[in-house]
Amino acid sequence: MRVLLVEDEAKLAALVARGLSEHGDVVDVVGTGGEAVSSAREGAYDVVLLDVRLPDIDGFRVCRRLREERVWTPVLMMTARTAVSDRITGLDSGADDYLAKPFAFQELLARMRALARRGPVPRPVELEAGDLRFDPAGRRVWRGATEVSLSARELALLEAFMRRPGQVLTRDQLLDLAWGGQREVASNVVDVYVRHLRDKIDRPFGTTTLHTVRGLGYRFSGEPG
Ligand code: CA
């Protein structure tokens, strides 16, 4: 398969590239995040092996940028950092899998094969509905070009809606999704927060995307209407 290896440590890059070549893969090596973005954008690679610590922009940002540009080549992140938060950041930035250094070469090959089988499936990092955009990793929201400031709870509620466009969600379902099913929370708190959300994502923009469904709950229509 065709592999883009992004690794700034020359010795390690040479070692991995040689191993892959001997295995029959075709490998291009780059050493910076900037080169990684332009090469991945232009080359038809089956998989990108992406180091996290790079001299210019880090691997997380490289990955986010590729996904923003609709480059869906499977990405396997490689890093010495094994903290759970780093793994989560990697996956949230659109990486497909994660390999902690030092790794066994056989494991690298196995994970690459698994990713290449999946192929370049679109998997946007951001949720989009009309001109509303939600970045789940960065916890940020935009309506058109305007960034909207939301509290943690409002973000959780909006995410619940945006992941289920067109579905009627009851207050109990919304409590489960955005409040973690806290039973001590009164169900009218959902109504209060839906109002807050409308005041931030709809009303200032003259749109209506959060609809009340009488006797049932709420529905997020996605497209303004
Ligand atoms: Ca590095």
Boltz pocket constraint, residues with backbone or C-beta under 6 A from the ligand:
constraints:
  - pocket:
      binder: B
      contacts: [[A, 7], [A, 8], [A, 9], [A, 51], [A, 52], [A, 53], [A, 54]]
      max_distance: 6.0
